[in-house]
Structure formats: structure tokens, C-alpha cells
């Protein structure tokens, strides 16, 4: 194992031990906000301090330290910092300075509340206002679960701050895209909290290996990606995969997302900042994507998403939806019991003609009848369905079923066929979970690129054949399963019976009779 990977894993083990030991009586999934928001608070403090110190160094001021500056003097750079960073923090309110006195501060809860409120308020009336507002809203300083008295709660808050202060997060070079320990640590903690929360955590977290596969599929033969979108973005793990690939060569890449859950919406915006993405390059909205889309009229180069599985929605009960530009082309709405294909139609409507969309889907949408069949028929007959990939079971936290990936294209599609890939057996077992290891992800990507028949793994099927099969998109309907049962040669078995086993039995019987005769 490379040393840097080993060091990172050791760091992660230490961080998780710290984070897990802090929570006490609070449920881990609920407590995550205290740890993650503290990491975010430390990041934006050190990021801004480093930025100001660096500007002073370029101006010829040696040894400048913003953290030691008087608040009144620091006010002179407030406007510049809000314009360039999206927020402003006074020296006295920097993470490092708050930590210095947190053990002795009898009003720590009020001081943190005031600091967070003023950081958010610093962006009011500016372009970054929507990106900063409410970022600390889940850091409840007076939560009774932290302790029954203010003194106990403050001690717990101080424990969290000091534990985060002592995390070795290598923050000396924020401008270096290769150094992403903050973002990496954040994603690791999200994974661990989701894993321990089971189903409730799995609703907000897509496993890293699945996120990487979706991002790669959306990027293949998609040369000019200037925008990426996730209409059910959760904590932003899918969008962040592009920051580590396309984003490294295209610093102006724009990230768009929408999320209905306020807590997860905050986590996504925090994730953007922690990956050092400037507020001007992301646009994350809070709201119901299916009923109140926030990015109307925009088209995106790449769309990746893991929307809620078979979530009910209003559907036909709202007669206006059938005239919605997103759903109208199929002439039918997704059934109100299952909103999966409503999300699919929404994403298709926001996809550029040259773009690619990769979606994790619940398997039922591939074969269920009635209105869902009509929507599939629309997708297939218009040649939008590029590839269907059957994934292994038990990849997602709290979800044991085998999900699939639906890849959509418009004019970028090369033929009038659909590639079906059976990756259901391409996994490694790690603990009680199945994992798409790098070699299996590479195998899936290679099958996707080759776009040809491979026995038991992939099948290229014309749209006409799929339409004739009730527009069924289930991989098992087209990719032949390998017969792994042992083949028995009856003739060989009979020969052995006659030539070996029967004579041996007769000889054994003779020996037994002879022994009995001597008794």
C-alpha cells in the first residue's frame, strides 16, 4: 500500500475514533453536524487567514498574522473578503482564537452562536448570500442532548472544538488542488456516519465507488464539461467527484444541485467550501425538485444522480403537471406511488444535446407496466437510452437490493441500440457490504466503451427489439446468465456403475458372505 494512502487511512481511523468518542448520548447521525460544522468552521477560518496573510506577503509585509490583528483594523478588508471569499470572519472570531479560551469561556454557547450568526450575516446583500445563509443552522449550541446544564453543554462544545483543532489536516497550502485533506476527511466522516446510521444515513450518501463510476460514465466522450448537475444532490458526494477530475483541468467548472432536506442541503454547501470551490462556481438550492425546480431553463453537460427510490409524489393529483415542459413529452406522468421516472424525465429535460446523464435507478422502473412502461417507450423510441448497467446487490447503506445505472444521451448517442451490462457479480466482499473495487469499475467502464456483445456480461440490443418487448429495460431480459451448474454426463455415470461400482459391490458382498460362513 502506498505510504500516502496508508497515512490517510491512519488519519481517518484517528479522526473517526475522536468523532465517535465525543457524541455521548446523542445519536451518531444527529451528532455529525457538530463535528462536520466544526471542521467547516476551522476550514473557512484558516482558509481566509491564509489568504490574507498571503496577500500581505505578496505586498512585501513579512510575518503578517491576521489572527493577531485587532478587529477594528481587520474591518478594512471586510468588503474585499466577502467579494472574493464570500464571507468574512473577524480575527477574534477565528476558530484558532475561539479554541484558545473555549475551556474557560462560561458563555461559549452564546459566543459560538454570535460568531456563526455574524459569519452568515457578512454575506447579506451580496452575491454569496444564498450560499452562506444558514450554513451553521444545525449546530444547536443549546441542544439539551448535549447536557442538562449550560456548563455541561459548553464542556461538550469545547471537547468538539479542541478535538477538531487537534486533527492533523495539513492546511498550509489551500491553493494546491492536490491537497484536499479537509474535503477528504469530510467525505470519510459522512461515509462513517451513514454506515452507522443504516438506512437513514444511506438516504443521504452514495458510496464513493458508485459516485466515481457515475462521474466517469458521464465524462466518457463528453469532452467539454463546463457544468455538472444533480437534482437530488444530498451531501454533494456525486458532484464532488467532478472536482477531483474535470475540475482540476477546468477551474471554472460550475456545480449545480437541488436538495429537499434542509440539513443535507447545508452539508452539500459545506462540502463545496471544504473542497475549496469558490461560491461563484456553485449553485445549490433548497426545495422540491419535482414540483419547484430551481434551475429552470438551464442545460447541463453532465448530470449524475442517485434520487430517492420509489418515493411517492403528487403525480396525477396535480392536473397542471402533465403540461410541465419536463413531463409533457412523454404524454403521461410517473405514477404517484413511484416518482423515479419523474426524476428521470426532469434530468432529461435539463441535459444538453451533447451531454450525458448517469442515474442510479430502482430496478422496478425497468420492467413495471402501465404509465412507467409508456415513459420507457418514449425514452427508447426517441433513442435517449444509451446504456443500462445492473449493479451488484448490497452496495448502498440500508439498501440490500440490486440497483442499476441508466445512462441517457441525446444527439451524442452513436447508434439506435441500447447496451445492457450485467455487473451483478462484479464485486468484492468487505465486511457485510459488497464493494465495487477499482478493477471491477474498470471492467464496467471497458464494457461501456467497447459497446459490443460479451458472453454473460454485455449485449447490444436494437431499440426495435426493446420496444417489441414492452420497452423492458431489465438487463436479465437480454444478457444471458452463465450456467454455473455442474454438467453431469449420464452415459459416463452408467458406464462407471456397470464397469466399476457394481462389480466392486458384488465382490464386497462375496467377502461378507465368506466371513459370515466362518462364524
N, C-alpha and C positions, 0 to 999 in steps of 0.2 A: 504494500500500500504506500503511495507517495506520501512524503513527510507532511506536506501542506494539508492533505486530506486527513491524515491521522491527527494532526494538530487541531484541525477544525472539529473533528469528531470528539476529541477530548474536551475542547472548549464547550461544545454543545452538551456533553454529559454534565459538565460542571454547572453550566447555566441552568439546565433543567433541574438539577439537584437543588440549586439555590431557589429557583422559582417554585418548585413543588414544596419545599420546606417552609415557605413563607405563608401559604394560604390559610393554615389553621382550619377553622370550622367552615370556611367558605368553599362552596363547590368550585372545583378547578376551572370549569368553563366560565363561571361567573368571575372568578378572581383574575382571569387572564388580563382584563382591562387595566388592572393596577400595574402589572408587570410591563405589559406592552406600552401603555401610555407613559410609564416612567422611562422606558427605553427611548420612546419618541421624544420626550421632554429633554433627555440627555442629548439626543442626536441634534435637535434643532438648536439647542444652546451651544454645543461645541461646533456645529457647522457654521453658525453665524459668527461666533467668536473667532474661529479660524479665518473666516472670510475677511473680517475687519482687520485682524492682525496682519493678514497677507497684503491687504491694500496699503496699510501703513508701511509695511516693509518695502513695497514697490515705490512708495513715496520717499523712501530714504530714512524712515524712522525705525531705528534698530531697537529690538527688545520690547516693542509695544505689547501691552497685555490688556485687552478690552475688559477682562474680568475684574481688573483693579481700578477701572475708570469710575469717576463719580457719575452718578445717574444724571445729574443736571448737564454735565458736559456731553454724555452719551446721547442726549436728546437731539443733538445737532445732526446725527446720522439716521434718525428715525425714518424720515421720508425716503432716503436712498435705500435703506434696508427693505422697507416694505415694497418698494418698486422692484428691487432685484431679487429678494428672497421670498417676498410675500407675507412677511411678518416681522415683528420687532420685539426684542427682549432687553430690558434694562440690565445693566451689569449685576445689580443686587438680586435680580430675579433669575439669573443664570443657574442652571442645575448645580454646577460645582459650588456656587456660593450658598445656595439653599441647603445643600448637604452639610456644609461646614457647621451649621448651627441646628440642624434638624433634631438632634437628640435633646437639646436644651430648650428648644422653642415650644413653650406651652401652648402657643397658638398656631402650631404648624398647619393644622387643618384649614384655618382661615387664611393663612399666608399662601398656601398652595391654591386655594380657591380663588383668591385675589390675583395671583400670578397667572393662572390659566385664563381667567376672565380677561385680563389685560392683554395677554398674547393674542387671544382671539379678536379682541376689540381693536388691536392695532391695524387690522386689515379692513375695518369698516369703511365703506365708501370707496374702496379700491378694487382693481380687477381680481385680486386674490380673495375677496371677502367670502365668496361661496366655498372656496377651497379650504379655508381656515375655520370658518364658523362651526362651533360645536365639536371640535376635534377632541376636547377633553371632557365632554359631557358624561362619559361613562366612568370617569374617575370620581366616584362618590366619596368625598372626604368624610362625610358624616354617616356612612353606612353602619347601622348597628351591628351588622355581622362582623365588622372589624373589631368590635369590642363594645361593652356596655357603657363605658365612660369615655369622655373626650381624651383623657390621659392615656387610656389603653389604645384607643384608636390612633392617636398620634404616635405612639410607640410602634404600632404596626406599620403606619405610613413611613416612619423613619427607617424601619427594617427594610422595606421595599426599596426606598431611595438609595440607601447605603449598599444594598446588595447589587443594585444596578450600577452604582458608581464603581464597584469593585470588579465588574465584569471586564475582561480583557478584550475590548472591541476594536483595538488598533485604529484610532480615529485621526491619525496625524495627516492623512492626505485625502481629503474629501473629493478633490478634483480627479482622482485616479479611478477610472471605471473598473479597474481590476480589483480594487479594494472595496469590498461590499459587505463587510462583516456585520454591520447594523442590519441591512436588509436580509442577509443570510440568516442571522440569528432570529430575526422576527419571523421568517418563514418556518424555521425549525420549531420555534415555540408554538406557532399556530398549528403545526402538524401534531406536536405532542399534546396540546390541549384538545384538539379534535379527536385524536386517538383515544384519549382517556375519557372523553365525553360521549363516545359511541355515536349513536345516530344523530343526536342533536349537534354534535360537532361536525359530523360528516356533511351536514346540510350547508356548511359554510366553507368547506375546504376540499379542494380537488388534489389528490395525491400528486406529488411533484413529477413522477414519471409519466403520468397521464397528461399533465399540463405540458410537459416537454414534447410529448408526441403530438398533441393537438397543434402546438405552435409550429412544429416542424412541418406537419402536413399542410398547414395554412400558408407556409412560406415557400414550398417547393414550386418552382416555375412561376413564382409570383415576385418578379424582380424589383418592382418599385413600390415598396410598402412604406407609405408615409403616415398611415393611420391604422390603428387596431381598435377593435370594439368588442365589448362583452356586455350584453343586455341584462345579465343576471350575474354580476361580477363578484358577489361575495366579498371576500377579503382581498381580491385582486391578484390571486396567485397565477391565474392564466395570463393576465395582461403582463405581469412581471417577467414572464419567460421571454417576451419580446425585448425587454430592456437589456437582457443579457445576450441577445443575439443581434437582431436588426438594430436595436438601439445603440450598440457600440459603434456601428459604422454610420448611423443616421441619428445624430444627437437631437434633431428636430422632430423625431417621431412623436406623433400625438396619440395619447391614450384616452379612450372614451369608455364610459361604463355607466350602468344604472343598477341600483340595488334597492330593494323594498324594505330591508331590515335596517333600522337606524344604527344599531350597534355595529353591524357588519359594514355598513356604509362608511362609518368613521374609521374602521380598521383598514378599509381599502385606501382611503385618502392618506392615512398614516403610512401605509405601505408605500405609496408613491413618494412621499417625502423621504422615507428611510432609504429608498433606492436612489436618492439624490436627483429625482426628477423635478424639475422646476414647475411651479404652479401653472405657468403659462403653457406647459406641454401636456397637462392632463385636465380632463373634464369629467368628473364623476358626479352623478346626480342621484338624488334620493326620490324614490317613487315607484309606482306600479308600472312596469314596462308595458304590459299588455293593454292597460287601459289609459295610461297617461305617459306616453313616450316622451322623453325629454330631448331627443336629438332628431327631431323631425326635419326631413329634407336633406339630411347628411347621408353620404355613401362612404363606405369604408373599404380599404384594400384587403384587410384581413379581419375575419370575425371568428372568435373562439368562445365557446361557452359550455357550461355544464349546468343547464337550467334545472329547476325542481322537477322531480319525476312525478308524472301523473297528478299534478296539483289541480284541484278543481278551480274553475273560474266562471264568470257570469255567462259567457257564451251567448247562446240564442236568446237568453232572457233580456239582453240589451239589443233591441232591433236595429240600433244605429251601427253596430259593429260590422254588419255584413257589407256596409258601404265604406268601411275604413279602407284606405288605399293599401294597407298591408294585407288584409284578409280577403278583400273583394275578388282578386284574380282567380281564386280557387272556387268561387261561387258557393262556398259553404264554410261554416265555422267549425273549429275543433269542438268536439263535444264538451259540455260543461263539466263532465267528470274528469276529463283529461285535457290539460292545457298544452301538452308537449308540442303538438304541431302548430299551435298558435304562436309559440316562441319561434318555431322553425320558419313560419311564414313572415314573422316580424324581421328575422335576421335576413331572409332572402330579399326583402324589400330594401334593406339598408346595404346590400352588397353591391360593390361596383361591378361593372361588366367584366372587368379584368381580374376581379378579386377571387378569393377562396374563403369559404366558411367551413369550419370543422366543429361539429356539435356532438356532445355526449347525449345519447338518447336512451330512454327506457325501451326495452325490447318490444313491448306491446304495440308501439306505434308502427312497427314494421309489418305487422300482419293483421291487426284488428280491422274489422269491416266498417260498413256504413260510412259516416262522414269522414273518418280518418282514411278510409280506402279512397274516397273521392279526392282528398287532398293529395295523397300519394300519387294518384292518377294524374293530377295536374302537374306535380313535380316531375314525374317521369316523362309524360307526353311533351313537356316543354324542354326536356333534356337538361334539367337542372341537377339531377342526381349523378354525381361523379363516382363515388365510392361508398361502400358500406363495409365497416370493419367490426366483426364480432370480437369483443374483448373477453378475457378470462373472467370468471366469477370472483367475487370476494376481493376486489381491488379497492373499493371505497369503504370508508369508516361507516359502520352501521348499515351497510347495504351489501347483502350477500349475493344478489343476483348478477347475472352476466349482462352488463350494459354493452352498448355498441356506439360506434362513431359514424355519423352521417357527414359526408363531405359534399358540399354544394358548390357548383360553379355556374357561371352564365356563359358569356361568349368565349371564356377561356377554356372551355371543355374541348377536348381533341377529337371526340368521336360521338356516336349515338348509342353508346353502350354503358353499362354500369359494371364496375369492378367489385366483386364480392371477395372479401378476405376473411378466412376463418383463423383467428388468432386465439381461439378459446383455450388452446393447450400451450400457448407460448408464455409461460410464467415460471417464476421461481417461488418457492415457499419460504417465507421469512416469518418465523413465529406462527401466529394464527392467521396471517394475511398472505394473499398472493401478490406478487410484485412483478411489474414489467421491467426486468433488468435491461441494461443498455444493449446487450446483444440481441434480445428479443425485440426491443424497439427498432433496432437497426434492421432486423429481418422484416418487420412490418413495413418500414419505410421503403426497403428494397422492393418488396412485392408491390407497393403502391406506385413506385417509379416505373417498374417493368411493365405493369398493366397487361398481363398475359395469364394464360391458364397454367397453374402449377398444381399437380395432383394433390388433393386433400387440403390445399392451402388457399388457392385463389381461382376464380372463374370470371371471365369477361362475358357478360350476357347482354344481348341487344335489348334496347328499350321495348321493341315489339314483343319479345318473349316475356318480359316482365309484365307488360300491360295485359297480355293474354293470361297471365297467372294472377289476375285480380290485383295487379300492382303490388304484389307481395315483395317486400324487401328483406325478408329474413334470409340470412346467409345460409342457413341449413337447407333452404329450398333449392339452392343452386350449387353449393360446394359439397361434393361427395365426401362422406365421412369414411376415414380409413377403417377397414375391418381388422381389428387387432385380436380377434378371437383366434384361438389355435385351430388350424385346419387338420381334421382327422381323416386319414386315408383308410377307409373301411376295408378295402381289399388287403392292405398290408396287415391290418389288425387280424383279419380272418386267417391269413397265412401264418401269422405268428401263433395264433391259437391252435391251428392244426399241426404246425410243424414243431412248436416248442412247448407251449403251455399244457396242452392235452397230454402228450407223451410224458412230460415231467410229472403230471398228476397221476397218470397210470403207474409210473414207476414208484412214486411215493406211496400209492395205495398198496402196491405189491409188498413194499418193505414193511408197512404197517401190519399187513396180514401175516407176514412171516414172523414178526415179533410176537403177535398175539398167539400164533400156533405154538410157540415155545413156552408160553406161560402155563 
